[in-house]
Amino acid sequence: MIDYFLIGIKSMMKSSVLTFAIYFVSFLLLLILWRRYSIAKISGGHFWIIFISRKEIFISIMLMSLEIALYL
């Protein structure tokens, strides 16, 4: 049964549209992880909790964007 599944996966990977979509989503995920790492490094906060930082830079940015969103 797994062999049949793998044959189907291999035939799907021959499609250029699906392959491009997988590469594009992978690139976006790596970009998001890199941005989170760089923001956490600059702010001194934790990697998984970006917006709670010691310098409180991102908390004020989030509050400003929330106020703008509520104004609209």
N, C-alpha and C positions, 0 to 999 in steps of 0.2 A: 504494500500500500504506500509506503514511503517512496519507493522507486517511482510509482506512478505520479506522486506529488512532485518529485524532483524533475521528472520529465516535463511536467506542465510548467514549472518555474523556469526551466531552461528555455522552453519555447516562448514564454512570455518575455524573457530578457532579450530575445532577439528583436523585439519591437523597439524602435528608436524613440518613440514617444514615451514609453514607460521608463526606459533607461534614462532619458533626459530628466523626467520628473523625479526619479530617485536621486540622481546626482544633484538636481537643483534643491530638493528638500534637504539633502545631506549638507550642502553648502550653506543653506540658511541656518540650519541647526548649529553648525560649527561657527558661523558668524555670531550668532546669539551667545554661544558659550564664550567666545573670545571677548565680546563686548562686556559680558557680565564679569569676566575675570579682570579686564582692565579697569572697569568702574570700581570693583571691589578693592583692587590694589590701590587706586588713587584715593578712595574715600576711607580706607582702613576698616571697612565693614566686612561682614561675612559674605562668602561667595553665593550662598543660597538665599540670603536675606539682604538683597542689595539696598533697598530703600531705608533700612535702619542702619545708619552709619554713625560713627562717632562724631563726625564733623557736621552732621545734620544738614548737609547740602541737599541731598536728594529728597529729604522730607519736605523741605521748603519748596522744591521744584514740583513735587507731587501735589502739594497743597495749592500752589499757584495754578497748575493745570486743572485741578478739580474746580477751583473758583471760576476759571475761564469756561470750563465745560458747563457749569451750572448757569453761568451768565447767558450762554448761547441758548 
